[in-house]
């Protein structure tokens, strides 16, 4: 059986660990914190409320969970140690190191953006078996997990973690090199920086900005990402706005990638995107009509 130890007491840690238990893994919670136990139960109820588990699934998951640091030395060989802690590097490494030392064959996966997996691996002396597994929020509802090997971790170990995540129903995306913040956080921060700039200068109100992102950009990118969109649509207008600066070079780089997409595939992408946009538009209009009817 796959045996997983979870270090961390946050809501996200509880969801990550609960998903392993729901997937049939034995899960050891390295904490005696009563609040952590409550968050685990909340995570299981959250999964049930969103149709991810039925009562037998929940009972099986509960039966696969153990609590307490005292049992860590008596547990059979661990497969994976999940570092879902918060706080300074030194504290996290000090907590992780003894658990990893007791289970020298276990892989170690950190869910945090900082420090980098390589920095944490060095501090906890687990450099050759550390990976980053970055979840969306909330973890139970986000299928994609960013996956990154620390500098000294061989590819075959990354593949083992990828296989385990796929068995849970996740879609791991393996990054090719280590960058601060990985990918999703960097993209999110870039958009937030621009949003802040627009708000500070009074270009748009906060509610309108949310609407533009939620019902225009995010709706389109949910169906075709930025590179795919480059293959579907003309980028000339954006290039004119960007001018001759760094933004223009970035757009040219994305355009070059987009051109590698075959025209037939681009046509299929456009059709899929347009069908999705049309379905969302019809659903929105139907919801508005129902709301108007109820108000009337």
C-alpha positions in Angstrom: 0.0 0.0 0.0 1.1 3.6 -0.7 1.9 5.2 2.6 1.9 9.0 2.9 2.9 11.3 5.8 1.6 14.8 5.8 3.3 17.6 7.7 1.1 20.7 8.0 -2.1 21.7 9.6 -3.6 24.2 7.2 -6.9 23.8 5.3 -4.9 23.1 2.1 -2.8 20.5 3.9 -6.0 18.8 5.1 -7.4 18.7 1.6 -4.2 17.3 0.0 -3.9 14.6 2.7 -7.6 13.7 2.5 -7.3 13.3 -1.3 -4.6 10.7 -0.8 -6.8 8.9 1.7 -9.8 9.0 -0.6 -7.5 7.6 -3.3 -6.8 4.5 -1.1 -3.5 5.6 0.4 -2.6 5.2 4.1 -2.1 8.7 5.5 -0.3 9.6 8.6 -0.9 13.1 10.0 2.3 14.2 11.8 0.4 16.5 14.2 -1.6 16.1 17.4 -3.3 19.5 16.9 -7.1 19.1 17.5 -7.6 22.0 15.0 -5.9 19.9 12.3 -8.2 17.0 13.0 -11.2 19.3 12.5 -9.8 20.6 9.2 -9.3 17.1 8.0 -13.0 16.3 8.7 -14.0 19.5 7.1 -12.0 18.5 4.0 -13.8 15.2 3.8 -17.2 16.9 4.1 -16.1 19.3 1.5 -15.3 16.5 -0.9 -18.7 14.9 -0.2 -20.6 18.2 -0.7 -19.0 18.6 -4.1 -19.8 15.1 -5.3 -16.2 13.8 -5.0 -17.0 11.1 -2.4 -19.9 9.2 -1.1 -20.4 7.9 2.5 -18.5 4.6 1.9 -15.6 6.6 0.4 -15.5 8.8 3.5 -15.5 5.9 5.9 -12.8 4.1 4.0 -10.7 7.3 4.0 -11.1 7.8 7.7 -10.1 4.2 8.3 -6.8 4.8 6.4 -5.8 7.8 8.5 -3.6 7.8 11.5 -2.5 10.7 13.8 0.4 11.6 15.9 4.2 12.1 15.7 4.7 9.2 18.1 3.7 6.6 15.5 6.1 7.9 12.8 8.9 5.6 13.8 6.6 2.5 14.0 4.9 3.0 10.7 6.0 0.7 7.9 8.1 2.2 5.1 6.6 5.5 3.9 6.2 6.1 0.1 5.9 9.8 0.3 6.3 12.6 2.8 4.2 15.7 2.0 5.6 19.0 3.3 2.6 21.2 3.5 4.0 23.4 6.3 4.1 27.2 6.5 6.7 29.3 8.2 10.4 30.0 8.0 12.7 27.6 6.1 14.6 26.7 9.2 11.5 25.5 11.1 10.2 23.5 8.2 13.5 21.9 7.5 13.9 21.0 11.2 10.5 19.3 11.2 11.0 17.5 7.9 14.5 16.3 8.4 13.9 13.7 11.2 10.9 12.2 9.4 12.8 11.9 6.2 15.8 10.4 8.0 13.6 7.7 9.6 12.3 6.8 6.1 15.3 7.2 3.8 13.5 5.7 0.8 10.5 8.0 0.9 10.1 10.7 -1.7 9.5 14.2 -0.3 7.0 16.6 -1.9 6.6 20.2 -0.9 3.4 22.1 -1.7 4.8 25.6 -0.9 6.0 28.2 -3.4 8.8 29.4 -1.1 11.4 28.4 -0.4 12.3 26.6 -3.6 12.3 22.8 -3.5 16.1 22.9 -3.9 16.6 25.2 -0.9 14.3 23.2 1.3 15.9 19.9 0.1 19.4 21.2 1.0 18.2 22.5 4.4 16.6 19.2 5.3 19.3 17.1 3.6 17.0 15.3 1.2 18.3 16.8 -2.0 18.1 13.8 -4.2 14.4 12.9 -3.4 12.7 16.3 -3.2 10.0 17.5 -5.6 7.5 20.4 -5.6 3.8 19.6 -6.0 2.0 22.9 -6.3 -1.8 22.7 -6.1 -4.5 25.2 -7.1 -6.9 26.5 -4.5 -8.8 24.7 -3.2 -6.7 21.6 -3.8 -9.6 19.1 -4.0 -11.3 21.0 -6.8 -8.2 21.9 -8.9 -7.1 19.0 -11.2 -3.8 20.4 -12.4 -0.7 20.1 -10.1 2.6 21.8 -11.0 5.4 19.3 -10.6 9.1 20.2 -10.3 12.2 18.3 -9.4 14.7 19.8 -7.1 18.1 20.3 -8.6 19.5 16.9 -7.5 16.4 14.9 -7.9 16.5 12.4 -10.8 13.8 12.4 -13.4 12.7 8.8 -12.6 11.6 10.0 -9.1 9.6 12.8 -10.6 7.9 10.3 -12.8 7.0 8.2 -9.7 5.3 11.2 -8.1 3.6 12.0 -11.4 2.2 8.4 -11.6 0.9 8.7 -8.0 -0.9 12.0 -8.7 -2.5 10.6 -11.9 -3.8 7.6 -9.9 -5.6 10.2 -7.7 -7.2 11.7 -10.8 -4.8 14.7 -10.9 -3.2 16.1 -14.1 0.5 16.8 -13.2 2.3 19.3 -15.4 6.1 18.8 -15.1 8.1 22.0 -15.3 11.5 21.9 -17.1 13.4 24.3 -14.9 13.1 25.9 -11.5 11.9 29.5 -11.3 10.7 31.5 -8.2 7.0 31.0 -7.8 6.7 28.2 -10.4 4.3 29.0 -13.3 0.8 29.6 -12.0 1.8 32.0 -9.3 3.9 34.0 -11.7 1.1 34.3 -14.1 -1.4 35.3 -11.4 1.0 37.9 -9.9 1.6 39.4 -13.3 -2.1 39.9 -13.8 -2.6 41.2 -10.3 0.2 43.8 -10.8 -1.5 45.1 -13.9 -4.9 45.1 -12.2 -3.4 47.2 -9.3 -1.9 49.6 -11.8 -5.2 50.1 -13.6 -7.1 50.6 -10.3 -4.6 53.0 -8.8 -4.9 55.2 -11.9 -8.6 55.2 -11.9 -8.9 53.5 -15.3 -11.6 51.1 -14.2 -13.6 50.4 -11.0 -12.8 47.2 -9.1 -16.2 45.6 -9.9 -15.8 46.3 -13.6 -12.3 45.0 -13.6 -13.4 41.7 -12.0 -16.2 41.5 -14.7 -13.7 42.0 -17.5 -11.4 39.3 -16.2 -14.1 36.8 -15.1 -16.4 37.1 -18.1 -14.0 37.9 -20.9 -10.3 37.0 -20.5 -10.8 34.1 -18.0 -13.7 32.7 -20.0 -11.7 32.7 -23.2 -8.5 31.3 -21.6 -10.5 28.6 -19.8 -11.2 27.2 -23.3 -7.9 28.1 -25.1 -4.8 29.2 -23.3 -2.5 32.0 -24.3 -0.5 30.0 -26.8 -3.5 28.4 -28.3 -5.2 31.8 -28.5 -2.3 33.1 -30.4 -2.9 30.4 -33.0 -6.6 31.3 -33.2 -6.7 35.0 -33.2 -4.7 37.8 -34.7 -2.3 39.5 -32.3 -1.7 42.6 -34.4 -3.8 44.8 -32.2 -2.0 43.7 -29.0 1.4 44.2 -30.7 0.5 47.8 -31.6 -0.4 48.5 -28.0 2.8 46.9 -26.7 4.9 49.0 -29.1 8.6 48.3 -29.5 9.3 47.5 -25.9 9.8 44.2 -24.0 6.1 43.4 -24.2 6.4 43.4 -28.0 9.3 40.9 -27.8 7.2 38.7 -25.4 4.3 38.7 -27.8 6.6 37.8 -30.7 7.9 34.9 -28.7 4.4 33.6 -28.0 3.4 34.2 -31.7 6.3 32.0 -32.8 5.1 29.2 -30.5 1.5 29.7 -31.8 2.7 29.4 -35.4 3.9 25.9 -34.6 0.3 24.8 -34.1 -1.0 23.2 -37.3 -3.8 25.1 -39.1 -6.2 22.2 -38.8 -5.6 22.0 -35.1 -6.0 25.7 -34.8 -9.4 25.4 -36.5 -10.5 22.7 -34.1 -9.3 24.8 -31.2 -11.4 27.8 -32.5 -14.5 25.6 -32.9 -14.1 24.2 -29.3 -13.5 27.7 -27.9 -16.5 29.2 -29.7 -18.8 26.3 -28.7 -17.7 26.7 -25.1 -18.2 30.5 -25.2 -21.6 30.1 -26.8 -22.7 27.6 -24.1 -21.5 29.9 -21.4 -23.4 32.8 -23.0 -26.6 30.9 -23.3 -26.3 29.7 -19.7 -25.7 33.3 -18.5 -28.7 34.6 -20.4 -30.9 31.8 -19.1 -29.8 32.5 -15.5 -30.5 36.2 -16.0 -34.0 35.5 -17.4 -34.8 33.2 -14.4 -33.6 35.9 -12.0 -35.8 38.5 -13.7 -38.8 36.2 -13.6 -38.3 35.5 -9.9 -37.9 39.2 -9.1 -41.1 39.9 -11.1 
